[in-house]
Amino acid sequence: MQIGRESYVQYCSSCHGADGRGGGPVAQALKAPPPDLMKISTRREGRFDAKLVASLIDGRDMPAVHGTREMPIWGDWLMDEASLGTADSAEKEVEQRVMSLVKYLKELQGDKQ
């Protein structure tokens, strides 16, 4: 949980705010306001779809404001090749990093699922 929170603060809070509500310091400069990440479940009829959230983070379902799939704004965090080693270990490490962030976002929902 701590890793997810730390990753969120470092890579997401500038747009989505420290509390996840979308009021980060960069938010005013954006054309579209960042979504309130505390309401992911609310927007999905009370369900937190971890697979969908992960795909938004890792680039499989990339929102345009996050950049291209090849170089999302947090690309260094996801794919720091020097620290990840082989392709197999890199894939597992990226999945762990993404899932730690997904778990943190789920906790923001207050879900007990």
MARROPA-33992 format. One record per atom (N, C-alpha, C): atom name; x, y negated, z negated; residue in one letter. Coordinates in Angstrom, 1 decimal. Layout:
<recs>
["CA" [X Y Z] "A"]
...
</recs>
This chain:
<recs>
["N" [0.8 1.2 0.0] "M"]
["CA" [0.0 0.0 0.0] "M"]
["C" [0.9 -1.3 0.0] "M"]
["N" [1.9 -1.3 -0.8] "Q"]
["CA" [2.8 -2.4 -0.9] "Q"]
["C" [3.4 -2.7 0.5] "Q"]
["N" [3.8 -1.7 1.2] "I"]
["CA" [4.5 -1.9 2.5] "I"]
["C" [3.4 -2.5 3.5] "I"]
["N" [2.2 -2.1 3.4] "G"]
["CA" [1.2 -2.6 4.3] "G"]
["C" [0.9 -4.1 4.0] "G"]
["N" [0.9 -4.4 2.7] "R"]
["CA" [0.6 -5.8 2.3] "R"]
["C" [1.8 -6.7 2.7] "R"]
["N" [3.0 -6.2 2.5] "E"]
["CA" [4.2 -7.0 2.9] "E"]
["C" [4.2 -7.2 4.4] "E"]
["N" [3.9 -6.2 5.1] "S"]
["CA" [3.9 -6.3 6.6] "S"]
["C" [2.8 -7.3 7.0] "S"]
["N" [1.6 -7.2 6.4] "Y"]
["CA" [0.5 -8.1 6.7] "Y"]
["C" [1.0 -9.6 6.5] "Y"]
["N" [1.6 -9.8 5.3] "V"]
["CA" [2.0 -11.2 5.0] "V"]
["C" [3.0 -11.7 6.0] "V"]
["N" [4.0 -10.8 6.4] "Q"]
["CA" [5.0 -11.2 7.3] "Q"]
["C" [4.5 -11.4 8.7] "Q"]
["N" [3.7 -10.5 9.2] "Y"]
["CA" [3.4 -10.5 10.6] "Y"]
["C" [1.9 -10.9 11.0] "Y"]
["N" [1.1 -11.0 10.1] "C"]
["CA" [-0.4 -11.3 10.4] "C"]
["C" [-0.9 -12.6 9.7] "C"]
["N" [-0.4 -12.9 8.6] "S"]
["CA" [-1.0 -14.0 7.8] "S"]
["C" [-0.8 -15.4 8.4] "S"]
["N" [0.1 -15.6 9.3] "S"]
["CA" [0.3 -16.9 9.9] "S"]
["C" [-1.0 -17.3 10.7] "S"]
["N" [-1.7 -16.3 11.3] "C"]
["CA" [-2.9 -16.5 12.0] "C"]
["C" [-4.1 -16.2 11.1] "C"]
["N" [-4.1 -15.0 10.5] "H"]
["CA" [-5.3 -14.5 9.8] "H"]
["C" [-5.4 -15.0 8.3] "H"]
["N" [-4.4 -15.7 7.9] "G"]
["CA" [-4.4 -16.2 6.5] "G"]
["C" [-3.9 -15.2 5.5] "G"]
["N" [-3.4 -15.7 4.4] "A"]
["CA" [-2.9 -14.8 3.3] "A"]
["C" [-4.0 -13.9 2.8] "A"]
["N" [-5.3 -14.4 2.8] "D"]
["CA" [-6.4 -13.7 2.3] "D"]
["C" [-7.1 -12.9 3.4] "D"]
["N" [-6.7 -13.0 4.6] "G"]
["CA" [-7.3 -12.2 5.7] "G"]
["C" [-8.5 -12.9 6.4] "G"]
["N" [-8.9 -14.1 5.9] "R"]
["CA" [-10.1 -14.7 6.4] "R"]
["C" [-10.0 -15.5 7.6] "R"]
["N" [-8.8 -15.6 8.2] "G"]
["CA" [-8.6 -16.3 9.5] "G"]
["C" [-8.1 -17.7 9.4] "G"]
["N" [-7.7 -18.1 8.2] "G"]
["CA" [-7.3 -19.5 8.1] "G"]
["C" [-5.9 -19.7 7.9] "G"]
["N" [-5.0 -19.0 8.6] "G"]
["CA" [-3.6 -19.1 8.4] "G"]
["C" [-3.1 -20.5 9.0] "G"]
["N" [-1.9 -20.8 8.7] "P"]
["CA" [-1.4 -22.1 9.2] "P"]
["C" [-1.3 -22.3 10.7] "P"]
["N" [-1.3 -21.2 11.5] "V"]
["CA" [-1.2 -21.3 12.9] "V"]
["C" [-2.7 -21.3 13.5] "V"]
["N" [-3.6 -21.0 12.7] "A"]
["CA" [-5.0 -20.8 13.2] "A"]
["C" [-5.5 -22.1 14.0] "A"]
["N" [-5.2 -23.3 13.4] "Q"]
["CA" [-5.8 -24.5 14.0] "Q"]
["C" [-5.2 -24.7 15.4] "Q"]
["N" [-4.0 -24.2 15.7] "A"]
["CA" [-3.4 -24.4 17.0] "A"]
["C" [-3.9 -23.4 18.1] "A"]
["N" [-4.7 -22.4 17.7] "L"]
["CA" [-5.2 -21.4 18.6] "L"]
["C" [-6.5 -21.8 19.3] "L"]
["N" [-6.7 -21.4 20.5] "K"]
["CA" [-7.9 -21.7 21.2] "K"]
["C" [-9.1 -21.1 20.6] "K"]
["N" [-9.0 -19.8 20.2] "A"]
["CA" [-10.0 -19.1 19.6] "A"]
["C" [-9.6 -18.8 18.1] "A"]
["N" [-10.5 -19.0 17.2] "P"]
["CA" [-10.1 -18.7 15.8] "P"]
["C" [-9.9 -17.3 15.6] "P"]
["N" [-8.9 -16.9 14.7] "P"]
["CA" [-8.6 -15.5 14.4] "P"]
["C" [-9.8 -15.0 13.6] "P"]
["N" [-10.1 -13.7 13.9] "P"]
["CA" [-11.2 -13.1 13.1] "P"]
["C" [-10.9 -12.9 11.6] "P"]
["N" [-11.9 -12.9 10.9] "D"]
["CA" [-11.9 -12.6 9.4] "D"]
["C" [-11.6 -11.1 9.3] "D"]
["N" [-10.4 -10.8 8.9] "L"]
["CA" [-10.1 -9.3 8.7] "L"]
["C" [-10.7 -8.7 7.5] "L"]
["N" [-11.3 -9.4 6.7] "M"]
["CA" [-12.0 -8.9 5.5] "M"]
["C" [-13.4 -8.4 5.9] "M"]
["N" [-13.8 -8.7 7.2] "K"]
["CA" [-15.1 -8.3 7.6] "K"]
["C" [-15.1 -7.3 8.8] "K"]
["N" [-14.0 -6.6 8.9] "I"]
["CA" [-13.9 -5.6 10.0] "I"]
["C" [-15.1 -4.6 9.9] "I"]
["N" [-15.3 -4.1 8.7] "S"]
["CA" [-16.4 -3.1 8.5] "S"]
["C" [-17.7 -3.7 8.7] "S"]
["N" [-17.9 -4.9 8.2] "T"]
["CA" [-19.2 -5.6 8.4] "T"]
["C" [-19.5 -5.8 9.9] "T"]
["N" [-18.6 -6.1 10.7] "R"]
["CA" [-18.8 -6.2 12.1] "R"]
["C" [-19.1 -4.9 12.8] "R"]
["N" [-18.8 -3.8 12.1] "R"]
["CA" [-18.9 -2.5 12.7] "R"]
["C" [-20.0 -1.7 11.9] "R"]
["N" [-21.0 -2.4 11.5] "E"]
["CA" [-22.1 -1.7 10.8] "E"]
["C" [-21.7 -1.0 9.6] "E"]
["N" [-20.8 -1.5 8.8] "G"]
["CA" [-20.3 -0.9 7.6] "G"]
["C" [-19.3 0.2 7.7] "G"]
["N" [-18.8 0.4 8.9] "R"]
["CA" [-17.8 1.4 9.1] "R"]
["C" [-16.4 0.8 9.4] "R"]
["N" [-15.4 1.3 8.8] "F"]
["CA" [-14.0 0.9 9.1] "F"]
["C" [-13.4 2.0 10.1] "F"]
["N" [-13.2 1.6 11.3] "D"]
["CA" [-12.7 2.6 12.3] "D"]
["C" [-11.2 2.4 12.3] "D"]
["N" [-10.5 3.3 11.5] "A"]
["CA" [-9.0 3.2 11.4] "A"]
["C" [-8.3 3.4 12.8] "A"]
["N" [-8.9 4.3 13.6] "K"]
["CA" [-8.2 4.5 14.9] "K"]
["C" [-8.3 3.3 15.8] "K"]
["N" [-9.5 2.6 15.8] "L"]
["CA" [-9.6 1.4 16.5] "L"]
["C" [-8.7 0.3 16.0] "L"]
["N" [-8.6 0.1 14.7] "V"]
["CA" [-7.8 -0.9 14.1] "V"]
["C" [-6.3 -0.6 14.5] "V"]
["N" [-5.9 0.6 14.4] "A"]
["CA" [-4.5 1.0 14.7] "A"]
["C" [-4.2 0.7 16.2] "A"]
["N" [-5.2 0.9 17.1] "S"]
["CA" [-5.0 0.7 18.5] "S"]
["C" [-4.9 -0.8 18.8] "S"]
["N" [-5.5 -1.6 18.0] "L"]
["CA" [-5.4 -3.1 18.1] "L"]
["C" [-4.0 -3.5 17.7] "L"]
["N" [-3.5 -2.9 16.6] "I"]
["CA" [-2.2 -3.3 16.1] "I"]
["C" [-1.1 -2.8 17.0] "I"]
["N" [-1.2 -1.5 17.4] "D"]
["CA" [0.0 -0.9 18.2] "D"]
["C" [0.0 -1.2 19.6] "D"]
["N" [-1.1 -1.9 20.1] "G"]
["CA" [-1.1 -2.3 21.5] "G"]
["C" [-1.8 -1.5 22.5] "G"]
["N" [-2.4 -0.4 22.0] "R"]
["CA" [-3.2 0.5 23.0] "R"]
["C" [-4.5 -0.3 23.4] "R"]
["N" [-5.0 -1.1 22.5] "D"]
["CA" [-6.2 -1.9 22.8] "D"]
["C" [-5.8 -3.4 22.4] "D"]
["N" [-4.9 -4.0 23.2] "M"]
["CA" [-4.3 -5.2 22.8] "M"]
["C" [-5.2 -6.5 23.1] "M"]
["N" [-5.5 -7.2 22.0] "P"]
["CA" [-6.2 -8.5 22.2] "P"]
["C" [-5.2 -9.4 23.0] "P"]
["N" [-5.7 -10.2 23.9] "A"]
["CA" [-4.9 -11.1 24.7] "A"]
["C" [-4.1 -12.1 23.8] "A"]
["N" [-4.6 -12.5 22.7] "V"]
["CA" [-3.9 -13.4 21.8] "V"]
["C" [-2.7 -12.8 21.2] "V"]
["N" [-2.6 -11.5 21.2] "H"]
["CA" [-1.4 -10.9 20.6] "H"]
["C" [-0.2 -10.7 21.5] "H"]
["N" [-0.4 -11.1 22.8] "G"]
["CA" [0.7 -11.0 23.7] "G"]
["C" [0.5 -9.7 24.6] "G"]
["N" [1.4 -9.4 25.4] "T"]
["CA" [1.3 -8.2 26.2] "T"]
["C" [1.6 -7.0 25.4] "T"]
["N" [1.2 -5.8 26.0] "R"]
["CA" [1.5 -4.6 25.3] "R"]
["C" [3.0 -4.3 25.2] "R"]
["N" [3.7 -4.8 26.2] "E"]
["CA" [5.1 -4.5 26.2] "E"]
["C" [5.8 -5.3 25.1] "E"]
["N" [5.3 -6.5 24.7] "M"]
["CA" [6.0 -7.3 23.8] "M"]
["C" [5.0 -8.1 22.9] "M"]
["N" [4.3 -7.3 22.0] "P"]
["CA" [3.4 -8.0 21.1] "P"]
["C" [4.2 -8.9 20.2] "P"]
["N" [3.5 -9.9 19.5] "I"]
["CA" [4.2 -10.8 18.7] "I"]
["C" [5.0 -10.2 17.5] "I"]
["N" [4.6 -8.9 17.2] "W"]
["CA" [5.3 -8.2 16.1] "W"]
["C" [6.2 -7.1 16.7] "W"]
["N" [6.5 -7.2 17.9] "G"]
["CA" [7.3 -6.1 18.6] "G"]
["C" [8.5 -5.7 17.9] "G"]
["N" [9.3 -6.6 17.3] "D"]
["CA" [10.5 -6.3 16.6] "D"]
["C" [10.2 -5.4 15.4] "D"]
["N" [9.1 -5.6 14.7] "W"]
["CA" [8.7 -4.8 13.6] "W"]
["C" [8.4 -3.4 14.0] "W"]
["N" [7.6 -3.3 15.1] "L"]
["CA" [7.2 -2.0 15.5] "L"]
["C" [8.3 -1.2 16.1] "L"]
["N" [9.1 -1.8 16.9] "M"]
["CA" [10.1 -1.1 17.7] "M"]
["C" [11.5 -1.5 17.6] "M"]
["N" [12.0 -1.7 16.4] "D"]
["CA" [13.4 -2.0 16.1] "D"]
["C" [14.2 -0.8 16.4] "D"]
["N" [14.6 -0.6 17.6] "E"]
["CA" [15.3 0.6 18.0] "E"]
["C" [16.6 0.9 17.2] "E"]
["N" [17.2 -0.1 16.8] "A"]
["CA" [18.5 0.1 16.0] "A"]
["C" [18.1 0.9 14.7] "A"]
["N" [17.0 0.6 14.1] "S"]
["CA" [16.7 1.2 12.8] "S"]
["C" [15.8 2.5 13.0] "S"]
["N" [15.3 2.8 14.2] "L"]
["CA" [14.4 3.9 14.4] "L"]
["C" [15.1 5.2 14.9] "L"]
["N" [16.2 5.1 15.5] "G"]
["CA" [16.9 6.3 15.9] "G"]
["C" [16.3 6.9 17.2] "G"]
["N" [16.1 8.2 17.2] "T"]
["CA" [15.6 8.9 18.4] "T"]
["C" [14.2 8.6 18.7] "T"]
["N" [13.8 8.9 19.9] "A"]
["CA" [12.4 8.6 20.3] "A"]
["C" [11.4 9.3 19.4] "A"]
["N" [11.6 10.6 19.1] "D"]
["CA" [10.7 11.3 18.2] "D"]
["C" [10.6 10.6 16.8] "D"]
["N" [11.7 10.3 16.2] "S"]
["CA" [11.6 9.7 14.9] "S"]
["C" [11.1 8.2 15.0] "S"]
["N" [11.4 7.6 16.1] "A"]
["CA" [10.8 6.2 16.3] "A"]
["C" [9.3 6.2 16.4] "A"]
["N" [8.8 7.2 17.1] "E"]
["CA" [7.3 7.3 17.2] "E"]
["C" [6.7 7.5 15.9] "E"]
["N" [7.3 8.4 15.1] "K"]
["CA" [6.7 8.7 13.7] "K"]
["C" [6.9 7.4 12.9] "K"]
["N" [8.0 6.7 12.9] "E"]
["CA" [8.2 5.6 12.1] "E"]
["C" [7.2 4.4 12.5] "E"]
["N" [7.0 4.2 13.8] "V"]
["CA" [6.0 3.2 14.2] "V"]
["C" [4.6 3.6 13.7] "V"]
["N" [4.3 4.9 13.8] "E"]
["CA" [2.9 5.3 13.4] "E"]
["C" [2.8 5.0 11.9] "E"]
["N" [3.8 5.3 11.1] "Q"]
["CA" [3.8 5.1 9.7] "Q"]
["C" [3.6 3.6 9.4] "Q"]
["N" [4.3 2.7 10.1] "R"]
["CA" [4.3 1.3 9.9] "R"]
["C" [2.9 0.8 10.2] "R"]
["N" [2.3 1.2 11.3] "V"]
["CA" [1.0 0.8 11.7] "V"]
["C" [0.0 1.3 10.7] "V"]
["N" [0.1 2.6 10.3] "M"]
["CA" [-0.9 3.1 9.3] "M"]
["C" [-0.8 2.4 8.0] "M"]
["N" [0.3 2.0 7.6] "S"]
["CA" [0.4 1.3 6.3] "S"]
["C" [-0.3 0.0 6.4] "S"]
["N" [-0.3 -0.7 7.5] "L"]
["CA" [-1.0 -1.9 7.7] "L"]
["C" [-2.5 -1.6 7.8] "L"]
["N" [-2.9 -0.6 8.5] "V"]
["CA" [-4.3 -0.2 8.6] "V"]
["C" [-4.9 0.1 7.2] "V"]
["N" [-4.1 0.8 6.4] "K"]
["CA" [-4.6 1.1 5.1] "K"]
["C" [-4.8 -0.2 4.2] "K"]
["N" [-3.9 -1.1 4.4] "Y"]
["CA" [-4.0 -2.4 3.7] "Y"]
["C" [-5.3 -3.1 4.2] "Y"]
["N" [-5.5 -3.2 5.5] "L"]
["CA" [-6.7 -3.8 6.0] "L"]
["C" [-8.0 -3.1 5.5] "L"]
["N" [-8.0 -1.8 5.5] "K"]
["CA" [-9.1 -1.1 4.9] "K"]
["C" [-9.4 -1.5 3.5] "K"]
["N" [-8.3 -1.6 2.7] "E"]
["CA" [-8.5 -2.0 1.3] "E"]
["C" [-9.1 -3.4 1.2] "E"]
["N" [-8.8 -4.3 2.1] "L"]
["CA" [-9.4 -5.6 2.2] "L"]
["C" [-10.9 -5.6 2.3] "L"]
["N" [-11.4 -4.5 3.0] "Q"]
["CA" [-12.9 -4.4 3.2] "Q"]
["C" [-13.6 -4.0 1.9] "Q"]
["N" [-12.9 -3.5 0.9] "G"]
["CA" [-13.5 -3.0 -0.3] "G"]
["C" [-14.2 -1.6 0.0] "G"]
["N" [-13.9 -1.0 1.1] "D"]
["CA" [-14.5 0.3 1.5] "D"]
["C" [-14.1 1.4 0.5] "D"]
["N" [-15.0 2.3 0.2] "K"]
["CA" [-14.7 3.4 -0.6] "K"]
["C" [-14.7 4.7 0.3] "K"]
["N" [-14.6 4.6 1.6] "Q"]
["CA" [-14.7 5.7 2.5] "Q"]
["C" [-13.6 6.6 2.4] "Q"]
</recs>
